[in-house]
Amino acid sequence: MESTSKLEFPTVGVVGAGVMGAGVAQDLAQTGHDVVLVDVSGAALDRARKEIRNGLRAYALFGKSKERLDAKAILERITFTTDYPLLAKADFVIENVTEKWPIKKEVYERIDGICRPHVVFAADTSAISITRIGSATKRPSQVLGMHFMNPVPLKPLVEVIRGFHTTPETLDTANRLLGEMNKTSVVVEDMPGFVSNRVLMLTINEAIFLVQDRVASAADVDKIFKGCFEHKMGPLETADLIGLDTILYSIEVLHESFDDDKYRPCPLLKKMVDAGLHGRKSGRGFYNYD
């Protein structure tokens, strides 16, 4: 584990303690950063602490590194808090709140008044425009997208999104932080869904239509993708991992942004989300996780 004193970004703020926020916080703490993990919900912070503890065990089992992890020391690097003003000491902020514009807008207006003027904001979003997010701040040139993949500590590549006002200096700053996290990036332009989710969400949504139309079971859809294309996970296993509520929000953003019916959410997806079947995080989605 790296020494905090050698890092250019010794303290990183992480806003939102859901699945992605917990993963980002774990990865940062593993790579020697002090983390201020903020959420409005104490219950969400408690779940994040548990997820990070489980994540550290999974990393030890499946990670490529053979280094021994000191889970206690890593957890002690993370401040779990509902106190937003603690973000004033952050050298970089990564936001991971839910994919709903009114919520994100409120978060950015709030942190813009707390964080120091030079601090860069990265939105870990799968579909919402980075340019729109930048407009909620007084520093749009210092706002960019960082689309991490789940589970964050095990994924070496990050999709980085350049908003309309994002400067090359901001991209360089983000890449230096990612370097400290032992990750590389691919920079893409700001369009809804960017590259990964514009393709992935359509695939998952269509896979759900196949189940709804009784063309194949969820297990058989996934089996075809794994057996025929050598994918590690099928589209419906991936949907459960991401969270069906997140899938629905992302598809809705794409549908609204492009005004194109090819992005219309599958009724079965809406029904499952309404029923509380959100995938792994709720214990049930297309598969059971009890």
N, C-alpha and C positions, 0 to 999 in steps of 0.2 A: 504494500500500500504506500502511495506517495506521501511525502511530507507536505503539509499545508503550506509551510513557509516557502516552498519552491513554486507554488502555483501563482499564475497571474490573476486567477479568479478564486481567491481562497474561500469566499462565502457566496453561495448562490441561493437566490430565493426561488422557491417552487410554489406556485399558486395552484391549489386544487389537489386534494388528496385521494382522488379516485385511483383506478387501476393504473393509468398512465402516470399520474403524478407520483404515486408510490414507487413505480418502477424508475422514474427519472431520479427521484430522491435517493433511492438505493444505489443507483449507478454512480451518482455524484459522490455519495459518502464512501463507496467502495474505492473510488479513485482519489480519495484524500481531501475532498472538499467538505467544508462545513455547510450545512443546509438549513435554511429556514423554510420549513414546510407549513404553509398557511392554508387553512380552510375555514369556512364559516361554521362548520359542523364538528363538534367534539367527537361525535360518534364516527364520523368519517375519518378523523385522525386516529382514533383507536383501531379502526379496521386497517388503516394504512400501516400502522405499527406492526400489526399481526401479519399483513401481507409481506412486508419487508422482511420480517423474521423468517417467514416461509420461503421468500424469494432467495434469501441468503443460503438457505439449505439447498434449494434447487440449483443455485449457481455452483455450489460446491460439488453437486452430483453431476451436472451436465455441462458446466463451463469448461472451456478449453484450457484455461489457466490451471496450473497445478498448485498455485499459491494457496496457503492456508489462510482462511478468512477468520478474523477476529470479530465475530458477530456483535459482541458487546461493545467493542470500540467503535464499530461502524454505526451502530444505532445511537451511540452517544454523540456522534457528529451531527445528528439530526435534531433540530428543535421543532417539536410538534406544537403548533400554536394556532389560536384563533385571532391573535393580535397582529393585524396587518402592519402597524407602524414598525414592527421588528424588521420589515423589509428595507428599512432605511440603511441598514449596514450591508445590504447585498451588493455584490460587484457585477451581477448579471441576474436577470430574472427569466424563468421559464414558466409560462402559464399553461395550465392543463384543465381548465374548468369545462363544464359540459358544452356541447356544440349548439348553444342557443345564443343568438346575437345579443338580445337584451342583457343576458347575464354577463357575457364577455365584455360588452360595452361598459357596463357598470364597474367591472373589475379594472379595466384599463384606465378609466377616469380616476379611479381611486388610487391605484399604484403610481400613476403619473405624478400625483401630488406628494407622494411619500418618498419615492426613490430619488437618488441623486441625479443631476441633469445628464451626466455622461453615460449612465447605465443603459445597456441595450436590453430590449424586451424581445423574447422569442415566444411565439404562439405555437403551442403543440396542438395544432388543429388539423383535422382531416379534410375539411371542405370550406370553411369560412374564409373569405377574402382577406389577405394580409393588408392590402391597401385600405380596406374598410376598417380593419382593426387599428391601423396606424392613425386613421382620422379621429379616433377617440382619444388621442394623446396630443401633447404639444411637441412630440419628438418623432414624427412619422419616419424620418430618415434613419432612426435607430430602432425600427421595428422590422422584424422578419419572421418567417415561419420556420419552425423546426418540427418536422413530422417524424416523431420517433415511432418505432415499431415495437410490438409487444411479444415477448418480454424484453423490456428495454436493455437490461444488463447483458443479454445474450445476442443482441443485434448490433453488428459492427457499422452499419451504414444508416445515415439519416438523410431524409429528403428535406433539403433546405429551400425555402421559397423566398424569392426576391419580390417585395412589394413595389409599387410605382415609385415611391420616394426612397426606398432602401438604398443606402450608399455602398460602394465597394468597401469602405472602411468598416461598415457594420458587418458585412459578410466576412471580412477578414477576422474581426473580433469573434464572431460566432464560430468560425472554423478553429480558432485558437482554443476556445473553450472545448469544442468537440475533440480536439487533439488531446486535451487534458483528460478527457473521458475515454481515450483510446478508440475514438470513432472517426470515420471519414464521412464525407457528404457528397451528394450530387445536388447542384443548384438548378432549380427550375423556375419558370416564370409564374406569376400569380394568375391563375385561372381556377375556377371552382373545382375542387377535387384534385387539383394539381395533376400529377401523373399516376401515382399509386392508387389513390382512391377512385379516380375517374374510371379506371379499369376494374379495380377490385369490387367496388360497390355494385356495379352493373352485374358482375359475375355472381356475386352472392345473392343479389335480388332475383336474378333469373333462376338460380339454383333453388331458391325458395318457391318460385312459381312452379318449378318441376315437381316439388313435393306437394304443393297445393293441388296441382292438376293430376296427381296420382300417377305421374309418369314413372317415378321411382321413389323408393324410401330415402330418407336422409342418409342412412348408412350406405346405400348403394350409390347415391350420387357421389359421396366422398370416396367410396371405393374405386370408382371409375377414374377420378382425378389422380388418386394416389397410384393406382396400378398402371394406368395408361400414360400418364404424364410424369410420373415419378415425383409428384408433389409430396412434401412431407405431411401436409394436412389437406383435407378436402375443404371446399368452400363453406360448408355448414359447420364443420369443426372450427374453422377460422372465425366464422360469425359468432359462435359461442364464446370463443376466446376474446374477441374484441368487445362483445356485449351487444345484444340485439337492439337495445335502446339506442346505443351509439350508431349502429348501422342505420336505424330508421331516421335518426336526426340527420345523418350525412346524406342519405338518399333524398330526404326532403329538401335539404339545401341545394343539392344538384338539380332537383326538379324545378325548384323556384328560380334558381339562377339561370338555367338554360331555357326554361319554359318549353321543355321537350318531354313528350310522354314516354320516351324510352327510359326515363328515370323515374317513372311512377312507382311508388312503393307497393310491393306485393301485399294484398289484403291479409294474407296469413301472417306476414311480418307484423303488421299493425295489431292483429288479434293477439299474437303471442306477447307483444310488449304490453298491451293493455292488461293481459292476464298475469303480468309479473314474471314471465319467463324470459329473463334477460341473459341467459347463458351461464357460464361458469360462476360469475359473481353472485348470481341468485340461487345457484344449485341446480337449475334446470333450464334447458333451452331446447335444442334439437336432441340433446342427450341429457342424461341425468348424472349429477356429480355428487350425490349423497354418499 
